[in-house]
Amino acid sequence: MVSKILIIGACGQIGSELAYQLRAELGTENVIASDITESNMALVKSGPFETIDARSLGEIEACIQKHNVDTVYLMAALLSATGEKYPEKAWDLNMNSLLNVLNLAKDKIISKVFWPSSIAVFGPTSPKTNTPQRTIMEPSTVYGITKQVGERWCEYYFNNYGVDVRSIRYPGIISWKTLPGGGTTDYAIDIFHKAINEGHYDCFLTEDTALPMMFMEDAVKATLDIMNADADAVKIRSSYNLSAISFTPKQLASEIAKQIPDFTISYNPDFRQKIANSWPNSIDDADARQDWNWKHSYDLVAMTNEMLLQLGKQAVS
Ligand code: SER
């Protein structure tokens, strides 16, 4: 029997691309997209869509029963920058949506769960370079706190109730189809739009702020790789470190300037600088590479080329 999938938070940056890819692989009718509003019409029109508030167990359960869903990808979340503005809202959405889905798996209403964690689980006291899988974790953002607690819940539900939940700690994800919202790593997408449309970018981080990043193709591949891996291969049931590229705004700007020679950048750090300062510069993801053969494809040059190519096409069309 073909697996039926529900993606919660499917209108967002990563959820939408997961929906497109899973539909291409499994058939449009087997992937139900959902979000709290119809905020991404391209996605809404691309196949089955339900309006669901991820904080409501009843709404999620009704959708699962209606469509015979067995696997849930829970992509709804308030990210780091928005979370600092609305801490209680971030806690409410990020935690209750996860507990709703984990409890449905505990009760055998679904059989498999994907839930993303983040580099935000690390904090100012974590080692900054090649941050290990297991190390000091004292996140200083409410987003990071929800991800850290979420990881503990995932492992708890696996150990105590046999829930097949799988998770990776996404770095900043760079993509061109759907804009991100409310993250600290969003500058690395905004910079491309501004470079193409205005020739100038005013960056909210300092020029030397190195952060772990990844191109969307790699992020989608990692997500499907861990979900398709044999259960025995997924040895870490909190969340896996995952890494691809690491760069500073200055390095990214100079890569863009190779193709847009008149491009200029200025730096005006705001409250997001403090968040970025608390995160790793780079990540050690040896466990993911060993346990389920994770391998990234896009480096800084390949990612920049693809972003400029795709956004350049959008600009002329
Ligand atoms: N991209 C996220 C953020 O900046 C990190 O997981 O909030």
Residues whose N, C-alpha, C, O or C-beta is under 5 A from the ligand:
A	BS01	LIG	L79 S80 A81 S118 I119 Y170 P171 G172 I173 G182 G183 T184 T185 D186
